[in-house]
Amino acid sequence: MTQTTQHATGGLRELISFRIGAQEFCVDIMSIREIRGWTAATALPQSPSYVKGVINLRGAVLPIVDLAARLGFESTEVNDRNVIIVADIGGQVVGLLVDAVSDILTVTDDVIQPTPDVASETAKTFVRGLIAMDGRMISLIGLERVLPELEQEAA
C-alpha cells in the first residue's frame, strides 16, 4: 500500500511498541508524554499489588504501574534496563513500568485484527486488537482500563 493510499483511507495510526517479558505490546503514541529510565519508586501503603509506588517527576507525584502485573503476568523484577512510559490516561498522568521500548509503528486500521473470542474476558478488557507484523504478534493495549478508578467510570 502506498503512502497516498494510506492517507486516503484516513485510518493511519502511530503506535509505540514495548516489551514485557517475551510479549510485545503497543499503545497509541498520542497518550504518551515521555519515556524515561527507571527511577526507584517510593512504595505506598495499601496500594494494589501492580502499583510499584510513586516517583517525583519534575515536582509532580507520578504513580508507577507495573504493567506486567496489571495485565496478569508475573511482576517485573526491576533493574536499570527497565523504562517508564509516562502516559496520560483519562487526564491522569501515570508511569507504566515495562522491560523495554521497541519501536514506533505506523499502521492502518485494517492491519489491526480483533481480539480472538478464545481470549479471556480479562484479556479482552485490556487488548483492543492484535497486529501481525514482521513475524511478530503485537497486542494493542487500551490504556483506559489500566487504572481501576477509570475502569469503574467506564462501566
C-alpha positions as CSV (number, residue, x, y, z in Angstrom):
1,M,0.0,0.0,0.0
2,T,1.5,3.4,-0.9
3,Q,1.5,6.4,1.3
4,T,-1.2,8.2,-0.7
5,T,-3.5,5.2,-0.4
6,Q,-3.0,5.0,3.3
7,H,-3.8,8.7,3.7
8,A,-6.9,8.3,1.6
9,T,-8.3,5.6,4.0
10,G,-7.8,8.0,6.9
11,G,-7.1,5.2,9.3
12,L,-3.4,5.8,9.9
13,R,-2.2,5.3,13.5
14,E,1.1,5.8,15.2
15,L,1.8,3.3,18.0
16,I,4.7,2.8,20.3
17,S,5.6,-0.8,20.9
18,F,7.3,-2.2,24.1
19,R,8.2,-5.5,25.6
20,I,7.0,-7.2,28.8
21,G,9.0,-10.4,29.1
22,A,8.7,-12.3,25.8
23,Q,5.5,-10.4,24.8
24,E,5.2,-7.3,22.7
25,F,2.5,-4.7,23.2
26,C,1.7,-1.3,21.8
27,V,-0.3,1.8,22.7
28,D,-1.4,4.9,20.8
29,I,1.5,7.3,20.7
30,M,-0.8,10.3,21.4
31,S,-1.3,9.2,25.0
32,I,2.5,9.1,25.7
33,R,4.2,12.1,27.2
34,E,7.7,10.8,27.5
35,I,9.9,7.7,28.0
36,R,12.4,7.7,30.8
37,G,14.8,5.4,32.5
38,W,13.9,3.5,35.7
39,T,13.9,5.5,38.9
40,A,13.4,3.8,42.3
41,A,9.8,4.3,43.5
42,T,8.6,5.0,47.0
43,A,6.0,2.4,48.0
44,L,2.6,3.4,49.1
45,P,0.8,1.5,51.9
46,Q,-2.4,-0.4,51.0
47,S,-1.8,0.2,47.2
48,P,-2.8,-2.5,44.7
49,S,-0.1,-5.1,44.0
50,Y,0.5,-3.7,40.5
51,V,1.4,-0.2,41.8
52,K,5.2,-0.1,42.4
53,G,4.9,3.2,44.2
54,V,5.4,6.9,43.2
55,I,8.3,8.9,41.9
56,N,9.0,12.7,41.7
57,L,8.7,13.8,38.1
58,R,9.8,17.4,38.0
59,G,7.9,18.3,41.2
60,A,4.8,16.2,40.4
61,V,4.0,12.9,42.1
62,L,3.8,10.2,39.5
63,P,2.3,6.8,40.3
64,I,4.2,3.8,38.7
65,V,2.1,0.9,37.5
66,D,3.9,-2.4,36.8
67,L,2.1,-3.1,33.5
68,A,3.2,-6.8,33.6
69,A,1.4,-7.3,37.0
70,R,-1.6,-5.3,35.8
71,L,-2.0,-7.4,32.8
72,G,-1.9,-10.6,34.9
73,F,1.8,-11.6,34.2
74,E,4.5,-12.1,36.8
75,S,5.5,-8.9,38.5
76,T,8.5,-7.2,36.9
77,E,11.9,-7.7,38.6
78,V,13.1,-4.1,38.3
79,N,16.6,-3.3,37.0
80,D,18.4,-0.4,35.4
81,R,17.3,-1.5,31.9
82,N,13.6,-1.1,32.6
83,V,11.9,2.0,31.4
84,I,8.9,4.1,32.4
85,I,6.5,5.2,29.8
86,V,4.8,8.3,31.1
87,A,1.2,8.3,29.8
88,D,-1.8,10.5,30.1
89,I,-4.7,8.1,30.9
90,G,-8.1,9.9,31.1
91,G,-6.4,13.1,32.3
92,Q,-4.3,11.3,34.9
93,V,-0.5,11.1,34.3
94,V,0.8,7.7,35.2
95,G,4.2,5.9,34.7
96,L,4.0,2.5,33.1
97,L,6.9,0.1,34.0
98,V,7.9,-2.0,31.0
99,D,11.0,-4.0,30.1
100,A,12.0,-2.0,27.0
101,V,10.5,0.2,24.3
102,S,10.9,-1.4,20.9
103,D,9.7,0.7,18.1
104,I,7.3,3.3,16.7
105,L,4.8,1.7,14.4
106,T,2.7,3.4,11.7
107,V,-0.2,1.2,10.8
108,T,-3.6,1.4,9.2
109,D,-6.8,0.4,11.0
110,D,-7.2,-2.6,8.6
111,V,-4.0,-4.2,9.9
112,I,-5.4,-4.4,13.5
113,Q,-7.2,-7.7,13.9
114,P,-9.9,-8.2,16.6
115,T,-9.0,-9.9,19.9
116,P,-9.9,-13.6,19.4
117,D,-13.1,-15.0,21.1
118,V,-11.0,-17.6,22.9
119,A,-9.3,-14.9,24.9
120,S,-10.5,-14.5,28.5
121,E,-12.7,-11.5,29.4
122,T,-9.8,-10.1,31.3
123,A,-7.6,-10.2,28.2
124,K,-10.3,-8.5,26.2
125,T,-10.6,-5.8,28.8
126,F,-7.0,-4.7,28.0
127,V,-6.3,-5.9,24.5
128,R,-8.1,-3.8,21.8
129,G,-6.7,-5.9,18.9
130,L,-3.7,-7.7,17.5
131,I,-1.2,-6.7,14.9
132,A,0.8,-9.3,13.0
133,M,3.9,-7.5,11.7
134,D,7.4,-8.8,10.5
135,G,6.8,-12.2,12.1
136,R,5.8,-10.6,15.4
137,M,2.4,-10.6,17.2
138,I,1.8,-7.3,18.9
139,S,-1.1,-6.7,21.3
140,L,-2.7,-3.3,21.1
141,I,-3.5,-2.2,24.7
142,G,-6.3,0.2,25.6
143,L,-4.8,2.3,28.4
144,E,-8.2,3.4,29.7
145,R,-8.6,0.2,31.7
146,V,-5.2,0.3,33.4
147,L,-6.4,2.3,36.3
148,P,-9.3,0.8,38.4
149,E,-11.0,4.2,39.1
150,L,-11.2,4.8,35.3
151,E,-12.4,1.3,34.8
152,Q,-15.3,1.9,37.2
153,E,-16.2,5.2,35.5
154,A,-16.2,3.5,32.1
155,A,-18.6,0.7,33.3
